[in-house]
Amino acid sequence: MLTVNLGSGTPEEAAAWVEYCNRPADTKWGAERAKNGHPVPYGVKYWFVGNETFGPGEIGRMSPQKYCDVYKTFAGAMRAVDPSIQLIAVGNLFPSIAGLENVGKDINRAVLQGIGVGMDYLSVH
């Protein structure tokens, strides 16, 4: 299980990580992995798309609605490289978050509704 950098990363960077970890050595990033001593793909199945994206100290902090839009872009790029991966969206356990007091646990509802079947799991922590 790995997490891609949604806060200051790009969908292209996330797709490159999927390729590095999961594609054969005859691809650009698979060849780089092989050059680094691991010719066989790692086969990473589970990928977090961001982490604690709604927290006040997070780089690239965003609203749940914005997260859903950005998530979909990242998910499309990542699944284009490896459609077998399982994607995990960011949820929220706390009743309120500084700057998002009116959302709190409703972040989960917003993410579930905003992404829907585009996610495989929701991480609530």
C-alpha positions as CSV (number, residue, x, y, z in Angstrom):
1,M,0.0,0.0,0.0
2,L,1.4,3.4,-1.0
3,T,0.1,7.0,-0.9
4,V,0.4,9.4,-3.9
5,N,1.0,13.0,-3.2
6,L,-2.2,14.8,-4.0
7,G,-1.4,18.0,-2.1
8,S,1.6,19.2,-4.2
9,G,2.0,16.3,-6.7
10,T,0.4,15.8,-10.1
11,P,-1.6,13.1,-11.8
12,E,1.3,12.4,-14.1
13,E,3.6,11.9,-11.0
14,A,1.1,9.5,-9.5
15,A,0.8,7.5,-12.7
16,A,4.6,7.4,-12.9
17,W,4.7,5.8,-9.4
18,V,2.2,3.2,-10.5
19,E,4.3,2.4,-13.5
20,Y,7.5,2.3,-11.5
21,C,5.9,-0.2,-9.0
22,N,3.7,-2.3,-11.2
23,R,4.7,-2.3,-14.9
24,P,7.3,-4.4,-16.6
25,A,10.9,-3.4,-17.1
26,D,10.2,-2.5,-20.8
27,T,8.3,0.6,-19.7
28,K,10.0,3.9,-18.9
29,W,9.6,3.8,-15.1
30,G,9.7,0.0,-15.0
31,A,13.1,0.2,-16.6
32,E,14.2,2.7,-13.9
33,R,13.0,0.3,-11.2
34,A,15.0,-2.5,-12.9
35,K,18.0,-0.2,-13.1
36,N,17.6,0.3,-9.3
37,G,18.0,-3.4,-8.7
38,H,14.4,-4.7,-8.8
39,P,13.6,-6.1,-12.3
40,V,10.3,-7.7,-11.2
41,P,7.4,-5.4,-10.6
42,Y,6.4,-4.9,-6.9
43,G,2.7,-5.4,-7.7
44,V,1.4,-2.7,-5.3
45,K,-2.4,-3.3,-5.2
46,Y,-3.7,-0.6,-2.8
47,W,-3.1,3.1,-3.4
48,F,-4.2,6.0,-1.2
49,V,-5.0,9.0,-3.3
50,G,-3.8,11.7,-0.9
51,N,-3.8,11.6,2.9
52,E,-5.5,13.8,5.4
53,T,-6.2,16.3,2.6
54,F,-8.6,18.3,4.7
55,G,-6.3,19.0,7.7
56,P,-5.3,22.6,8.4
57,G,-1.6,22.0,8.2
58,E,-1.7,20.1,4.9
59,I,0.1,21.3,1.8
60,G,-2.6,21.6,-0.9
61,R,-5.4,21.5,1.6
62,M,-8.8,21.6,-0.2
63,S,-12.5,21.3,0.3
64,P,-14.2,18.0,-0.1
65,Q,-15.7,19.1,-3.4
66,K,-12.3,20.1,-4.8
67,Y,-10.8,16.8,-3.5
68,C,-13.4,14.8,-5.5
69,D,-12.5,16.7,-8.7
70,V,-8.8,16.3,-8.1
71,Y,-9.2,12.6,-7.0
72,K,-11.0,11.8,-10.3
73,T,-8.1,13.2,-12.3
74,F,-5.5,11.3,-10.4
75,A,-7.5,8.1,-10.5
76,G,-7.9,8.3,-14.2
77,A,-4.2,8.8,-14.7
78,M,-3.3,6.0,-12.3
79,R,-5.8,3.4,-13.6
80,A,-4.7,4.1,-17.2
81,V,-1.3,2.7,-16.2
82,D,-2.7,-0.3,-14.2
83,P,-6.5,-0.9,-14.2
84,S,-6.1,-3.6,-11.5
85,I,-5.1,-1.2,-8.7
86,Q,-7.5,-0.5,-5.8
87,L,-7.9,3.2,-4.9
88,I,-8.5,4.5,-1.4
89,A,-10.1,8.0,-1.0
90,V,-9.6,10.3,2.0
91,G,-12.2,10.4,4.7
92,N,-12.5,12.1,8.1
93,L,-13.2,10.9,11.6
94,F,-13.4,14.2,13.4
95,P,-16.6,16.1,14.0
96,S,-15.0,19.4,12.9
97,I,-11.8,20.6,11.3
98,A,-10.4,24.1,11.7
99,G,-11.6,26.1,8.7
100,L,-14.1,23.4,7.7
101,E,-16.3,23.5,10.9
102,N,-19.5,23.2,8.9
103,V,-18.4,20.0,7.2
104,G,-16.7,17.7,9.8
105,K,-17.9,14.1,9.4
106,D,-20.0,15.2,6.5
107,I,-16.7,15.1,4.5
108,N,-17.3,11.3,4.2
109,R,-20.7,11.8,2.7
110,A,-19.4,14.5,0.3
111,V,-16.5,12.2,-0.8
112,L,-18.7,9.1,-1.2
113,Q,-21.3,11.1,-3.2
114,G,-18.7,13.0,-5.2
115,I,-16.5,10.1,-6.2
116,G,-19.0,7.2,-6.0
117,V,-17.9,4.1,-7.8
118,G,-14.6,5.8,-8.8
119,M,-13.2,4.7,-5.4
120,D,-12.7,1.2,-4.0
121,Y,-12.4,2.2,-0.4
122,L,-12.8,5.2,1.9
123,S,-10.2,5.7,4.6
124,V,-11.7,7.2,7.7
125,H,-9.0,8.1,10.2
